[in-house]
Amino acid sequence: MLPPYAVYNGVNLYKDWIVDEPKHAAYIPSTNSWMEGELYLDWFEKIFLKRTQDVKDKPKECLFFMATPPFSPWPSSGK
């Protein structure tokens, strides 16, 4: 199983935000809270490829959970 890779909206990441985090989880700040470009490449290389390199003769599939409108159960910010 792949560890969580949480992208937060902001420039800084504060330790108070990640209390009792799962083992090997990654928490990344982003100015727009989107996982795109460099953040996706970071996740792909450091998490996905690293954790699946020993998988032999099996498809390498991944499920993304995106907590952003319109997929989020939480109301949007009005944008």
N, C-alpha and C positions, 0 to 999 in steps of 0.2 A: 504494500500500500504506500502511496506517495504521501509525504507530510504536507500539511497546509502551507500555502503561500498566500498570505493576506496582504492586500494592497490598501493602504490608508491614504485618505485625502490630506495632504499637508506636505510641508517641507522637511519637518523633523519627526522623529519617532521617539516617543517617550516611554520609558520602562514601565510606567504606571498603566499603560495601555495593554501590556502583554503579560499580566500577572497570571500565573498558573498555565502557561502556554503548553501545548503538546510538545513532546520531544521532537527535535529536529525541525520544528516549524520555522518558517521565514516570515518576517514582517517587514514590509517595504513601504516607505512614504512615496507619494506621487502627487505632483501639483494639480493633477486633474482627476485623480483616483481611478484612472483607467489602466488596464494592463495591455500595453501596446509597445511596439518597437523594442527598445532596450530592456524593458521589464519582462516582456515575453521571452526574449532571447536569454535573459538571466535565468528565468524559471526553467526553460527548456534545457539549457546546458547544465545548470547546477542541481536541478531537482529531477526532471524527467529522464534525461539521458544517464545521469549518474545512478539513479535507482533502478533503471531498466536494463543496464548494460549486461547483466548476467542472465537475463531472460532469453532462453533459447527455444526455438521452434514454437513460439506463441506470438500472437498478434500483440503489438504494443498499442493499446488503446487508452484513452484518457477521457475522463468526464470532468467538465468545468462547471463549477457553481458560480454563477454571476449574480451578485446581489445589487443589481442596478436596474432602474426602471427601463423598460416596462416589465421586466421579469421579477422584480422584487416585490414581496408582499407588503413592504413599507411604502408609505406615500412618497411621491417624488417631491423635489424641492420647488416645484412650480415651473420648472424649465420646460 
